[in-house]
Amino acid sequence: MKTFFGRVIAVVFGIALFLILCLIFFSVIGAALGGEEKVKVSSGSVLTIDLNDPVIESNMEVETSIFNLGKEDSPQLLHMLKAIENAGKDDKIKGISIELDTSEEFDISQIELLRNEIEKFKSSGKFVYAYTNRALQSDYYLASVADSIFHNPLGMIEIKGLSSEIMFFKNLGEKYGVEFEIIRHGDYKSAVEPFMRENLSEENREQLTQIITQIWNEMSSKMAASRSIPQQQFNQFTDSLISFNAENALKNKLIDVLIQQSDYHDFLKSKLGSEKSKKLKSINLTEYSKTVENKFNSDKIAVLYANGMIMPGESQYGIQSETYKEAIQQIAKDDKIKAIVLRINSGGGDANTSEEILHEISKINSDIPIIASFGEVAASGGYYIATHADYIFAEPYTITGSIGVLGMIPNFKGLANNIGITTDFVQTNANTVYYSPFQGLTADGKKVITESTESIYSIFVNHVANNRKKSYAEIDALGGGRVYTGMEAKRNGLVDELGSLQDAIKYAAEKAGIENYQLKSFPQKKNDLETLLKEMNLTAEVKNEIRSSMDPEILKMYMRVEQLKSLNGVQVLWPYEMKIK
């Protein structure tokens, strides 16, 4: 009977798996054959920017599971920016309507790029209006570029300035008997501080204060200028939280009109010369971006997207060593690729993987120009992999630098002893057990790991010094784990120019001596079915179900822990995820 029931279960499981695979196969085939309907733009339309859809820079950022096969990818940032540029020349588009309601998924660097592109759009002479409902600070920052801001009479605008709050675990570790052996180079390499302190060190307080102050000064000056308010007065409004009350926001010229959204749409119809009874002619930016064509050309510029944590392995998630080495080798073999733009959004990760990726990049550096473009974060290992680039662009709000190395080794002896567990061991040599989670590091083990950390730091500094044409001492003075905004990095010579991804692509084309070209993204995401079959297991699908039910903030913490679990050895890592709202 055991054998019989075992075979029945095996057959049922096999049939279920077969049906799932068939469903996946036909979903992918159907999506491929179905094609995409051509987007039609009506004459006399408004381009609506609502930020309801999360935006990606590369389709590698989208996880593949059986639950999203056949679904459209999120809009890509580069396509959206190009779409706004095209809209300025499109006679069918009469203006832009920015309509926002707590768009939390956007990074400040993405908001900045969209804001700059809308600013350029205004030179076409077309109108730009904004409607805000419940507006976060980042929403208002984007909306402030508009000719006029309309706002919900009961809505709140959260203009409050910037802050950075760090959580510390030292007391928790002591309470339960967990100690951390800390090895790092640089007083500013603060990734380990939460495990060794109860509060911010003076060095970390200094750098974090400098970062948020620089970013806020830049943001507040732009918002104040757009609203024709003196910056000092704008900061007084910020200090008093005056914008939280819609009437006060109106009275102090932070907005122009208090109105319901339907009445705002009637206003847009009047600007278009349309009757109120008729439907507003509008097209969403996500849809309109599908009209952007990457025209075929024999010459190509490769955009190598490096998003996420740097770690060993082969997967579509994060910056995985084998995946990226393969992508770089593919680029090297394509003689139609005339330049590379290395687009980095990473706080770093595994030191060895960072060196592997850099080595592969260096092998093609002499053949074609390599231009680096920094996004939200290009720090530690994220900066490391750019050190063979010919030219580096950073955005003003980029978090970069963090030239330093760290290692953190936990010791659970106290925790084990507290619950009645002890360990003992035998060994063949003096340091066979140089480290055990229940014994900690030996003196010799700590010595060699410290030496390794110092060696990696020296290699890191030398890479930077050679790239930036500076001495070791000059880079060491800027290093020590310290982080900078893109603005400060430019002043210190760690980057060449402040500019966007589009600026980097344009510069790459100039260096390559080409005018007409097509863009090709790397790594190239394998088709959904191939990726899923390679990476699918029941545990992964259960994880996906759990993730889908999590609060977004908790999910981010969960994903961070999952990534940290995969790291081994010495790290070149910027530990924080700074979100400006």
BALUMNU-113188 format. One record per residue (C-alpha): residue number from 1; residue in one letter; chain; x, y, z. Coordinates in nm, 3 decimals. Layout:
residues N
PT,NUM,A,A,X,Y,Z
...
end
This chain:
residues 581
PT,1,M,A,0.000,0.000,0.000
PT,2,K,A,0.290,0.236,0.075
PT,3,T,A,0.431,0.171,-0.269
PT,4,F,A,0.089,0.214,-0.429
PT,5,F,A,0.013,0.547,-0.261
PT,6,G,A,0.368,0.667,-0.329
PT,7,R,A,0.321,0.602,-0.699
PT,8,V,A,-0.022,0.772,-0.700
PT,9,I,A,0.125,1.083,-0.535
PT,10,A,A,0.416,1.083,-0.782
PT,11,V,A,0.178,1.059,-1.080
PT,12,V,A,-0.047,1.338,-0.947
PT,13,F,A,0.254,1.560,-0.880
PT,14,G,A,0.394,1.485,-1.226
PT,15,I,A,0.065,1.570,-1.398
PT,16,A,A,0.034,1.894,-1.198
PT,17,L,A,0.390,1.995,-1.288
PT,18,F,A,0.326,1.910,-1.655
PT,19,L,A,0.010,2.124,-1.660
PT,20,I,A,0.191,2.416,-1.496
PT,21,L,A,0.472,2.397,-1.751
PT,22,C,A,0.218,2.380,-2.036
PT,23,L,A,0.041,2.686,-1.896
PT,24,I,A,0.369,2.873,-1.875
PT,25,F,A,0.469,2.769,-2.228
PT,26,F,A,0.143,2.875,-2.390
PT,27,S,A,0.133,3.200,-2.189
PT,28,V,A,0.474,3.296,-2.321
PT,29,I,A,0.392,3.190,-2.678
PT,30,G,A,0.059,3.373,-2.664
PT,31,A,A,0.225,3.690,-2.538
PT,32,A,A,0.488,3.668,-2.813
PT,33,L,A,0.238,3.602,-3.095
PT,34,G,A,-0.016,3.849,-2.970
PT,35,G,A,0.224,4.135,-3.022
PT,36,E,A,0.161,4.481,-2.897
PT,37,E,A,-0.109,4.713,-3.024
PT,38,K,A,0.026,5.031,-3.172
PT,39,V,A,-0.039,5.326,-2.944
PT,40,K,A,-0.256,5.593,-3.104
PT,41,V,A,-0.234,5.957,-2.996
PT,42,S,A,-0.539,6.176,-3.060
PT,43,S,A,-0.485,6.527,-3.186
PT,44,G,A,-0.520,6.786,-2.909
PT,45,S,A,-0.417,6.554,-2.625
PT,46,V,A,-0.265,6.613,-2.284
PT,47,L,A,0.031,6.399,-2.175
PT,48,T,A,-0.047,6.278,-1.820
PT,49,I,A,0.233,6.197,-1.574
PT,50,D,A,0.090,6.022,-1.268
PT,51,L,A,0.376,5.798,-1.144
PT,52,N,A,0.131,5.519,-1.063
PT,53,D,A,0.357,5.256,-1.220
PT,54,P,A,0.696,5.171,-1.066
PT,55,V,A,0.973,5.265,-1.308
PT,56,I,A,1.271,5.048,-1.389
PT,57,E,A,1.598,5.128,-1.564
PT,58,S,A,1.651,4.775,-1.696
PT,59,N,A,1.416,4.479,-1.741
PT,60,M,A,1.664,4.277,-1.532
PT,61,E,A,1.503,4.446,-1.230
PT,62,V,A,1.177,4.257,-1.283
PT,63,E,A,1.161,3.922,-1.105
PT,64,T,A,1.024,3.630,-1.304
PT,65,S,A,0.768,3.393,-1.156
PT,66,I,A,0.469,3.196,-1.279
PT,67,F,A,0.254,3.482,-1.149
PT,68,N,A,0.384,3.749,-1.388
PT,69,L,A,0.450,3.558,-1.709
PT,70,G,A,0.309,3.738,-2.012
PT,71,K,A,0.260,4.063,-1.818
PT,72,E,A,0.403,4.383,-1.958
PT,73,D,A,0.725,4.506,-1.803
PT,74,S,A,0.718,4.830,-1.608
PT,75,P,A,0.807,5.138,-1.813
PT,76,Q,A,1.179,5.206,-1.848
PT,77,L,A,1.306,5.542,-1.727
PT,78,L,A,1.507,5.614,-2.042
PT,79,H,A,1.198,5.559,-2.259
PT,80,M,A,0.990,5.790,-2.039
PT,81,L,A,1.248,6.068,-2.059
PT,82,K,A,1.271,6.028,-2.436
PT,83,A,A,0.890,6.035,-2.456
PT,84,I,A,0.874,6.371,-2.276
PT,85,E,A,1.137,6.504,-2.515
PT,86,N,A,0.934,6.378,-2.813
PT,87,A,A,0.615,6.531,-2.671
PT,88,G,A,0.769,6.876,-2.701
PT,89,K,A,0.791,6.825,-3.079
PT,90,D,A,0.464,6.632,-3.118
PT,91,D,A,0.189,6.858,-3.256
PT,92,K,A,-0.075,6.622,-3.116
PT,93,I,A,0.043,6.689,-2.758
PT,94,K,A,-0.071,7.031,-2.635
PT,95,G,A,0.068,7.016,-2.283
PT,96,I,A,0.156,6.810,-1.977
PT,97,S,A,-0.062,6.736,-1.675
PT,98,I,A,0.126,6.612,-1.367
PT,99,E,A,-0.125,6.430,-1.143
PT,100,L,A,0.020,6.291,-0.820
PT,101,D,A,-0.105,6.109,-0.513
PT,102,T,A,0.173,5.979,-0.280
PT,103,S,A,0.399,5.817,-0.541
PT,104,E,A,0.633,5.636,-0.300
PT,105,E,A,0.809,5.404,-0.542
PT,106,F,A,1.025,5.670,-0.706
PT,107,D,A,1.384,5.754,-0.612
PT,108,I,A,1.479,6.119,-0.590
PT,109,S,A,1.723,6.077,-0.880
PT,110,Q,A,1.434,5.956,-1.100
PT,111,I,A,1.219,6.251,-0.992
PT,112,E,A,1.511,6.485,-1.069
PT,113,L,A,1.552,6.344,-1.422
PT,114,L,A,1.178,6.373,-1.492
PT,115,R,A,1.173,6.727,-1.352
PT,116,N,A,1.465,6.835,-1.570
PT,117,E,A,1.303,6.687,-1.881
PT,118,I,A,0.973,6.864,-1.808
PT,119,E,A,1.167,7.188,-1.759
PT,120,K,A,1.310,7.143,-2.109
PT,121,F,A,0.961,7.063,-2.242
PT,122,K,A,0.838,7.403,-2.123
PT,123,S,A,1.070,7.571,-2.376
PT,124,S,A,0.834,7.440,-2.647
PT,125,G,A,0.577,7.697,-2.529
PT,126,K,A,0.326,7.428,-2.431
PT,127,F,A,0.157,7.436,-2.090
PT,128,V,A,0.251,7.231,-1.783
PT,129,Y,A,0.000,7.206,-1.497
PT,130,A,A,0.004,6.990,-1.186
PT,131,Y,A,-0.265,6.845,-0.963
PT,132,T,A,-0.175,6.703,-0.621
PT,133,N,A,-0.401,6.512,-0.386
PT,134,R,A,-0.195,6.382,-0.092
PT,135,A,A,0.155,6.492,-0.185
PT,136,L,A,0.480,6.365,-0.043
PT,137,Q,A,0.780,6.595,-0.056
PT,138,S,A,0.910,6.421,-0.370
PT,139,D,A,0.566,6.471,-0.533
PT,140,Y,A,0.575,6.841,-0.459
PT,141,Y,A,0.933,6.863,-0.588
PT,142,L,A,0.814,6.733,-0.925
PT,143,A,A,0.491,6.933,-0.923
PT,144,S,A,0.675,7.258,-0.849
PT,145,V,A,0.811,7.263,-1.206
PT,146,A,A,0.457,7.328,-1.334
PT,147,D,A,0.321,7.667,-1.446
PT,148,S,A,0.050,7.632,-1.179
PT,149,I,A,-0.023,7.381,-0.901
PT,150,F,A,-0.383,7.276,-0.833
PT,151,H,A,-0.447,7.093,-0.507
PT,152,N,A,-0.723,6.899,-0.332
PT,153,P,A,-0.891,7.132,-0.075
PT,154,L,A,-0.851,6.866,0.198
PT,155,G,A,-0.517,6.725,0.084
PT,156,M,A,-0.188,6.755,0.271
PT,157,I,A,0.151,6.852,0.123
PT,158,E,A,0.440,6.706,0.318
PT,159,I,A,0.717,6.966,0.289
PT,160,K,A,0.937,6.895,0.590
PT,161,G,A,1.304,6.880,0.487
PT,162,L,A,1.528,6.571,0.491
PT,163,S,A,1.648,6.335,0.762
PT,164,S,A,1.831,6.005,0.798
PT,165,E,A,1.748,5.765,1.083
PT,166,I,A,1.975,5.467,1.160
PT,167,M,A,1.878,5.163,1.370
PT,168,F,A,2.137,5.018,1.614
PT,169,F,A,2.156,4.656,1.737
PT,170,K,A,2.447,4.658,1.983
PT,171,N,A,2.229,4.636,2.295
PT,172,L,A,2.014,4.365,2.137
PT,173,G,A,2.326,4.158,2.068
PT,174,E,A,2.451,4.203,2.424
PT,175,K,A,2.111,4.111,2.566
PT,176,Y,A,2.108,3.776,2.386
PT,177,G,A,2.481,3.705,2.393
PT,178,V,A,2.577,3.780,2.033
PT,179,E,A,2.906,3.962,1.969
PT,180,F,A,3.043,4.098,1.643
PT,181,E,A,3.410,4.102,1.548
PT,182,I,A,3.454,4.419,1.345
PT,183,I,A,3.727,4.462,1.083
PT,184,R,A,3.723,4.772,0.865
PT,185,H,A,3.942,5.035,0.705
PT,186,G,A,3.821,5.390,0.755
PT,187,D,A,3.647,5.574,1.035
PT,188,Y,A,3.372,5.668,0.790
PT,189,K,A,3.307,5.306,0.685
PT,190,S,A,2.996,5.304,0.898
PT,191,A,A,2.824,4.987,0.777
PT,192,V,A,2.924,4.809,1.097
PT,193,E,A,2.828,5.088,1.337
PT,194,P,A,2.480,4.952,1.410
PT,195,F,A,2.645,4.643,1.560
PT,196,M,A,2.915,4.819,1.765
PT,197,R,A,2.751,5.142,1.888
PT,198,E,A,2.428,5.274,2.036
PT,199,N,A,2.431,5.597,1.833
PT,200,L,A,2.602,5.772,1.543
PT,201,S,A,2.975,5.826,1.555
PT,202,E,A,3.092,6.183,1.501
PT,203,E,A,3.236,6.083,1.161
PT,204,N,A,2.912,5.923,1.047
PT,205,R,A,2.700,6.210,1.183
PT,206,E,A,2.922,6.453,0.992
PT,207,Q,A,2.895,6.276,0.658
PT,208,L,A,2.521,6.205,0.679
PT,209,T,A,2.450,6.565,0.782
PT,210,Q,A,2.659,6.693,0.494
PT,211,I,A,2.481,6.468,0.243
PT,212,I,A,2.123,6.555,0.339
PT,213,T,A,2.210,6.926,0.378
PT,214,Q,A,2.360,6.945,0.028
PT,215,I,A,2.067,6.763,-0.126
PT,216,W,A,1.810,6.973,0.060
PT,217,N,A,1.981,7.301,-0.031
PT,218,E,A,1.968,7.201,-0.397
PT,219,M,A,1.607,7.077,-0.384
PT,220,S,A,1.472,7.368,-0.179
PT,221,S,A,1.643,7.626,-0.399
PT,222,K,A,1.475,7.478,-0.709
PT,223,M,A,1.132,7.457,-0.545
PT,224,A,A,1.164,7.813,-0.409
PT,225,A,A,1.274,7.948,-0.748
PT,226,S,A,0.987,7.771,-0.928
PT,227,R,A,0.738,7.924,-0.687
PT,228,S,A,0.907,8.269,-0.686
PT,229,I,A,0.959,8.248,-0.310
PT,230,P,A,1.287,8.356,-0.143
PT,231,Q,A,1.474,8.043,-0.032
PT,232,Q,A,1.503,8.163,0.327
PT,233,Q,A,1.127,8.213,0.343
PT,234,F,A,1.069,7.871,0.182
PT,235,N,A,1.277,7.712,0.459
PT,236,Q,A,1.073,7.897,0.720
PT,237,F,A,0.760,7.746,0.567
PT,238,T,A,0.931,7.407,0.582
PT,239,D,A,1.030,7.446,0.949
PT,240,S,A,0.672,7.535,1.049
PT,241,L,A,0.512,7.252,0.843
PT,242,I,A,0.283,7.517,0.698
PT,243,S,A,0.207,7.317,0.384
PT,244,F,A,0.032,7.042,0.581
PT,245,N,A,-0.280,7.263,0.578
PT,246,A,A,-0.408,7.326,0.226
PT,247,E,A,-0.544,7.674,0.306
PT,248,N,A,-0.209,7.780,0.452
PT,249,A,A,-0.026,7.639,0.151
PT,250,L,A,-0.249,7.849,-0.077
PT,251,K,A,-0.213,8.161,0.136
PT,252,N,A,0.168,8.136,0.124
PT,253,K,A,0.183,8.073,-0.254
PT,254,L,A,0.308,7.715,-0.231
PT,255,I,A,0.012,7.623,-0.454
PT,256,D,A,-0.217,7.825,-0.681
PT,257,V,A,-0.570,7.680,-0.671
PT,258,L,A,-0.772,7.458,-0.434
PT,259,I,A,-0.997,7.244,-0.651
PT,260,Q,A,-1.134,6.892,-0.692
PT,261,Q,A,-0.970,6.677,-0.960
PT,262,S,A,-1.279,6.659,-1.183
PT,263,D,A,-1.294,7.040,-1.189
PT,264,Y,A,-0.921,7.044,-1.269
PT,265,H,A,-0.993,6.820,-1.569
PT,266,D,A,-1.263,7.066,-1.679
PT,267,F,A,-0.999,7.339,-1.663
PT,268,L,A,-0.771,7.131,-1.890
PT,269,K,A,-1.058,7.087,-2.137
PT,270,S,A,-1.099,7.464,-2.151
PT,271,K,A,-0.726,7.502,-2.225
PT,272,L,A,-0.769,7.257,-2.512
PT,273,G,A,-1.081,7.435,-2.639
PT,274,S,A,-1.293,7.129,-2.565
PT,275,E,A,-1.645,7.119,-2.421
PT,276,K,A,-1.686,7.013,-2.058
PT,277,S,A,-1.933,6.743,-2.153
PT,278,K,A,-1.675,6.567,-2.368
PT,279,K,A,-1.409,6.330,-2.242
PT,280,L,A,-1.065,6.480,-2.179
PT,281,K,A,-0.822,6.377,-2.450
PT,282,S,A,-0.520,6.245,-2.263
PT,283,I,A,-0.254,5.978,-2.285
PT,284,N,A,-0.054,5.840,-1.994
PT,285,L,A,0.325,5.875,-2.009
PT,286,T,A,0.365,5.496,-1.969
PT,287,E,A,0.154,5.442,-2.284
PT,288,Y,A,0.307,5.732,-2.472
PT,289,S,A,0.659,5.601,-2.400
PT,290,K,A,0.572,5.299,-2.617
PT,291,T,A,0.583,5.532,-2.916
PT,292,V,A,0.955,5.583,-2.858
PT,293,E,A,1.138,5.384,-3.121
PT,294,N,A,1.494,5.261,-3.098
PT,295,K,A,1.565,5.297,-3.469
PT,296,F,A,1.776,5.029,-3.628
PT,297,N,A,2.132,5.129,-3.704
PT,298,S,A,2.442,4.922,-3.763
PT,299,D,A,2.636,5.117,-3.501
PT,300,K,A,2.540,5.046,-3.140
PT,301,I,A,2.602,5.181,-2.794
PT,302,A,A,2.581,4.918,-2.521
PT,303,V,A,2.416,5.028,-2.196
PT,304,L,A,2.537,4.790,-1.925
PT,305,Y,A,2.296,4.824,-1.632
PT,306,A,A,2.450,4.738,-1.294
PT,307,N,A,2.160,4.750,-1.047
PT,308,G,A,2.154,4.602,-0.697
PT,309,M,A,2.398,4.423,-0.473
PT,310,I,A,2.723,4.286,-0.612
PT,311,M,A,2.758,3.916,-0.533
PT,312,P,A,2.896,3.590,-0.671
PT,313,G,A,2.673,3.361,-0.874
PT,314,E,A,2.459,3.346,-1.184
PT,315,S,A,2.112,3.493,-1.169
PT,316,Q,A,1.905,3.778,-1.308
PT,317,Y,A,1.877,3.940,-0.962
PT,318,G,A,2.137,4.192,-0.850
PT,319,I,A,2.484,4.218,-1.001
PT,320,Q,A,2.589,3.854,-1.014
PT,321,S,A,2.945,3.771,-1.118
PT,322,E,A,2.884,3.508,-1.386
PT,323,T,A,2.590,3.693,-1.539
PT,324,Y,A,2.786,4.017,-1.574
PT,325,K,A,3.108,3.858,-1.694
PT,326,E,A,2.907,3.683,-1.966
PT,327,A,A,2.737,4.013,-2.061
PT,328,I,A,3.069,4.197,-2.085
PT,329,Q,A,3.215,3.919,-2.300
PT,330,Q,A,2.911,3.941,-2.531
PT,331,I,A,2.973,4.315,-2.569
PT,332,A,A,3.341,4.255,-2.647
PT,333,K,A,3.253,4.012,-2.929
PT,334,D,A,3.011,4.250,-3.104
PT,335,D,A,3.219,4.469,-3.337
PT,336,K,A,2.910,4.684,-3.407
PT,337,I,A,2.922,4.816,-3.049
PT,338,K,A,3.121,5.139,-3.063
PT,339,A,A,3.091,5.252,-2.699
PT,340,I,A,2.973,5.133,-2.357
PT,341,V,A,2.775,5.326,-2.099
PT,342,L,A,2.806,5.161,-1.758
PT,343,R,A,2.492,5.265,-1.568
PT,344,I,A,2.541,5.200,-1.196
PT,345,N,A,2.278,5.189,-0.921
PT,346,S,A,2.457,4.991,-0.651
PT,347,G,A,2.586,5.030,-0.300
PT,348,G,A,2.842,4.755,-0.366
PT,349,G,A,2.882,4.412,-0.211
PT,350,D,A,3.136,4.133,-0.249
PT,351,A,A,3.493,4.261,-0.299
PT,352,N,A,3.610,3.963,-0.505
PT,353,T,A,3.313,3.989,-0.743
PT,354,S,A,3.371,4.364,-0.784
PT,355,E,A,3.731,4.292,-0.889
PT,356,E,A,3.619,4.020,-1.132
PT,357,I,A,3.373,4.254,-1.304
PT,358,L,A,3.628,4.535,-1.317
PT,359,H,A,3.884,4.300,-1.471
PT,360,E,A,3.644,4.201,-1.752
PT,361,I,A,3.567,4.568,-1.819
PT,362,S,A,3.938,4.653,-1.833
PT,363,K,A,3.995,4.393,-2.106
PT,364,I,A,3.783,4.592,-2.355
PT,365,N,A,3.869,4.940,-2.227
PT,366,S,A,4.145,5.001,-2.484
PT,367,D,A,3.919,4.914,-2.779
PT,368,I,A,3.613,5.136,-2.726
PT,369,P,A,3.522,5.423,-2.492
PT,370,I,A,3.359,5.329,-2.161
PT,371,I,A,3.154,5.601,-1.993
PT,372,A,A,3.013,5.554,-1.642
PT,373,S,A,2.679,5.699,-1.538
PT,374,F,A,2.588,5.703,-1.167
PT,375,G,A,2.224,5.684,-1.061
PT,376,E,A,2.078,5.691,-0.710
PT,377,V,A,2.378,5.518,-0.548
PT,378,A,A,2.720,5.430,-0.686
PT,379,A,A,2.915,5.376,-0.366
PT,380,S,A,3.180,5.136,-0.240
PT,381,G,A,3.175,4.839,-0.483
PT,382,G,A,2.944,5.039,-0.706
PT,383,Y,A,3.218,5.301,-0.739
PT,384,Y,A,3.486,5.030,-0.758
PT,385,I,A,3.355,4.879,-1.084
PT,386,A,A,3.363,5.224,-1.250
PT,387,T,A,3.733,5.283,-1.189
PT,388,H,A,3.840,5.181,-1.542
PT,389,A,A,3.589,5.411,-1.712
PT,390,D,A,3.721,5.686,-1.940
PT,391,Y,A,3.476,5.942,-1.799
PT,392,I,A,3.231,5.943,-1.509
PT,393,F,A,2.896,6.124,-1.493
PT,394,A,A,2.710,6.149,-1.161
PT,395,E,A,2.372,6.299,-1.091
PT,396,P,A,2.365,6.580,-0.831
PT,397,Y,A,2.190,6.362,-0.572
PT,398,T,A,2.396,6.047,-0.635
PT,399,I,A,2.540,5.890,-0.319
PT,400,T,A,2.893,5.794,-0.415
PT,401,G,A,3.243,5.737,-0.282
PT,402,S,A,3.254,5.511,0.026
PT,403,I,A,3.606,5.405,-0.070
PT,404,G,A,3.664,5.158,0.210
PT,405,V,A,3.649,4.793,0.310
PT,406,L,A,3.476,4.609,0.591
PT,407,G,A,3.418,4.269,0.746
PT,408,M,A,3.188,4.168,1.031
PT,409,I,A,3.209,3.826,1.196
PT,410,P,A,2.944,3.718,1.449
PT,411,N,A,3.018,3.519,1.765
PT,412,F,A,2.716,3.332,1.909
PT,413,K,A,2.898,3.174,2.204
PT,414,G,A,2.714,3.382,2.464
PT,415,L,A,2.376,3.310,2.305
PT,416,A,A,2.450,2.937,2.290
PT,417,N,A,2.570,2.929,2.652
PT,418,N,A,2.260,3.117,2.767
PT,419,I,A,2.035,2.841,2.636
PT,420,G,A,2.256,2.560,2.766
PT,421,I,A,2.468,2.483,2.460
PT,422,T,A,2.846,2.447,2.469
PT,423,T,A,3.088,2.333,2.201
PT,424,D,A,3.436,2.182,2.194
PT,425,F,A,3.662,2.077,1.908
PT,426,V,A,3.979,1.905,1.797
PT,427,Q,A,4.201,2.014,1.509
PT,428,T,A,4.503,1.901,1.312
PT,429,N,A,4.677,2.240,1.291
PT,430,A,A,4.711,2.551,1.502
PT,431,N,A,4.440,2.746,1.316
PT,432,T,A,4.220,2.483,1.154
PT,433,V,A,3.934,2.638,1.351
PT,434,Y,A,4.049,2.996,1.300
PT,435,Y,A,3.681,3.087,1.322
PT,436,S,A,3.374,2.921,1.462
PT,437,P,A,3.037,3.089,1.521
PT,438,F,A,3.051,2.945,1.875
PT,439,Q,A,3.419,3.020,1.949
PT,440,G,A,3.481,3.343,1.760
PT,441,L,A,3.803,3.440,1.583
PT,442,T,A,4.147,3.325,1.695
PT,443,A,A,4.417,3.592,1.728
PT,444,D,A,4.587,3.462,1.414
PT,445,G,A,4.254,3.451,1.229
PT,446,K,A,4.184,3.815,1.312
PT,447,K,A,4.537,3.910,1.207
PT,448,V,A,4.518,3.754,0.859
PT,449,I,A,4.165,3.884,0.790
PT,450,T,A,4.277,4.233,0.896
PT,451,E,A,4.575,4.204,0.660
PT,452,S,A,4.342,4.094,0.379
PT,453,T,A,4.111,4.388,0.447
PT,454,E,A,4.401,4.633,0.437
PT,455,S,A,4.531,4.477,0.115
PT,456,I,A,4.192,4.510,-0.058
PT,457,Y,A,4.167,4.870,0.058
PT,458,S,A,4.508,4.946,-0.098
PT,459,I,A,4.400,4.786,-0.426
PT,460,F,A,4.078,4.989,-0.419
PT,461,V,A,4.261,5.317,-0.359
PT,462,N,A,4.516,5.241,-0.632
PT,463,H,A,4.237,5.171,-0.883
PT,464,V,A,4.078,5.506,-0.801
PT,465,A,A,4.410,5.696,-0.799
PT,466,N,A,4.501,5.562,-1.143
PT,467,N,A,4.159,5.646,-1.287
PT,468,R,A,4.138,5.994,-1.136
PT,469,K,A,4.504,6.080,-1.206
PT,470,K,A,4.570,6.151,-0.839
PT,471,S,A,4.820,6.024,-0.583
PT,472,Y,A,4.747,5.743,-0.341
PT,473,A,A,4.759,5.994,-0.053
PT,474,E,A,4.503,6.223,-0.219
PT,475,I,A,4.253,5.940,-0.269
PT,476,D,A,4.324,5.795,0.076
PT,477,A,A,4.232,6.136,0.221
PT,478,L,A,3.899,6.118,0.035
PT,479,G,A,3.852,5.751,0.125
PT,480,G,A,3.824,5.592,0.464
PT,481,G,A,3.469,5.489,0.375
PT,482,R,A,3.341,5.846,0.345
PT,483,V,A,3.041,5.906,0.118
PT,484,Y,A,2.959,6.213,-0.089
PT,485,T,A,2.680,6.353,-0.299
PT,486,G,A,2.745,6.376,-0.672
PT,487,M,A,2.792,6.751,-0.628
PT,488,E,A,3.066,6.705,-0.367
PT,489,A,A,3.225,6.418,-0.562
PT,490,K,A,3.259,6.651,-0.860
PT,491,R,A,3.428,6.915,-0.644
PT,492,N,A,3.667,6.651,-0.505
PT,493,G,A,3.751,6.507,-0.847
PT,494,L,A,3.593,6.165,-0.788
PT,495,V,A,3.368,6.215,-1.093
PT,496,D,A,3.416,6.421,-1.407
PT,497,E,A,3.079,6.582,-1.466
PT,498,L,A,2.728,6.618,-1.328
PT,499,G,A,2.485,6.476,-1.581
PT,500,S,A,2.214,6.225,-1.657
PT,501,L,A,2.214,5.889,-1.832
PT,502,Q,A,2.118,6.070,-2.154
PT,503,D,A,2.421,6.298,-2.112
PT,504,A,A,2.645,5.994,-2.069
PT,505,I,A,2.503,5.829,-2.383
PT,506,K,A,2.548,6.148,-2.585
PT,507,Y,A,2.907,6.184,-2.462
PT,508,A,A,2.980,5.817,-2.544
PT,509,A,A,2.856,5.872,-2.901
PT,510,E,A,3.081,6.177,-2.938
PT,511,K,A,3.384,5.986,-2.809
PT,512,A,A,3.308,5.700,-3.048
PT,513,G,A,3.267,5.944,-3.337
PT,514,I,A,2.914,5.830,-3.429
PT,515,E,A,2.596,6.032,-3.482
PT,516,N,A,2.340,5.764,-3.565
PT,517,Y,A,2.322,5.459,-3.342
PT,518,Q,A,2.087,5.225,-3.161
PT,519,L,A,2.099,5.143,-2.792
PT,520,K,A,2.136,4.785,-2.677
PT,521,S,A,2.082,4.689,-2.312
PT,522,F,A,2.293,4.439,-2.117
PT,523,P,A,2.270,4.197,-1.944
PT,524,Q,A,1.999,4.067,-2.172
PT,525,K,A,1.722,3.906,-1.976
PT,526,K,A,1.654,3.553,-2.096
PT,527,N,A,1.298,3.484,-2.204
PT,528,D,A,1.062,3.426,-1.914
PT,529,L,A,1.021,3.053,-1.969
PT,530,E,A,1.395,2.988,-1.990
PT,531,T,A,1.463,3.194,-1.677
PT,532,L,A,1.180,3.036,-1.481
PT,533,L,A,1.278,2.679,-1.569
PT,534,K,A,1.635,2.751,-1.463
PT,535,E,A,1.556,2.919,-1.134
PT,536,M,A,1.214,2.780,-1.043
PT,537,N,A,1.170,2.565,-0.736
PT,538,L,A,0.880,2.528,-0.495
PT,539,T,A,1.061,2.724,-0.226
PT,540,A,A,1.106,3.018,-0.463
PT,541,E,A,0.737,3.019,-0.553
PT,542,V,A,0.637,3.008,-0.187
PT,543,K,A,0.873,3.302,-0.125
PT,544,N,A,0.710,3.495,-0.408
PT,545,E,A,0.367,3.437,-0.254
PT,546,I,A,0.494,3.554,0.086
PT,547,R,A,0.655,3.861,-0.067
PT,548,S,A,0.336,3.959,-0.249
PT,549,S,A,0.147,3.971,0.081
PT,550,M,A,0.408,4.179,0.265
PT,551,D,A,0.398,4.550,0.336
PT,552,P,A,0.641,4.719,0.089
PT,553,E,A,0.870,4.849,0.366
PT,554,I,A,0.885,4.510,0.540
PT,555,L,A,0.950,4.345,0.205
PT,556,K,A,1.253,4.573,0.150
PT,557,M,A,1.393,4.468,0.489
PT,558,Y,A,1.329,4.102,0.408
PT,559,M,A,1.505,4.130,0.071
PT,560,R,A,1.799,4.309,0.237
PT,561,V,A,1.842,4.023,0.485
PT,562,E,A,1.815,3.768,0.203
PT,563,Q,A,2.094,3.949,0.015
PT,564,L,A,2.318,3.980,0.321
PT,565,K,A,2.283,3.606,0.387
PT,566,S,A,2.449,3.537,0.052
PT,567,L,A,2.760,3.746,0.126
PT,568,N,A,3.088,3.596,0.237
PT,569,G,A,3.436,3.738,0.290
PT,570,V,A,3.545,4.101,0.274
PT,571,Q,A,3.287,4.351,0.148
PT,572,V,A,3.302,4.683,-0.035
PT,573,L,A,2.951,4.783,0.062
PT,574,W,A,2.747,5.099,0.128
PT,575,P,A,2.502,4.967,0.386
PT,576,Y,A,2.213,5.211,0.376
PT,577,E,A,1.918,5.260,0.145
PT,578,M,A,1.849,5.633,0.159
PT,579,K,A,1.500,5.732,0.047
PT,580,I,A,1.416,6.099,0.015
PT,581,K,A,1.045,6.172,0.044
end
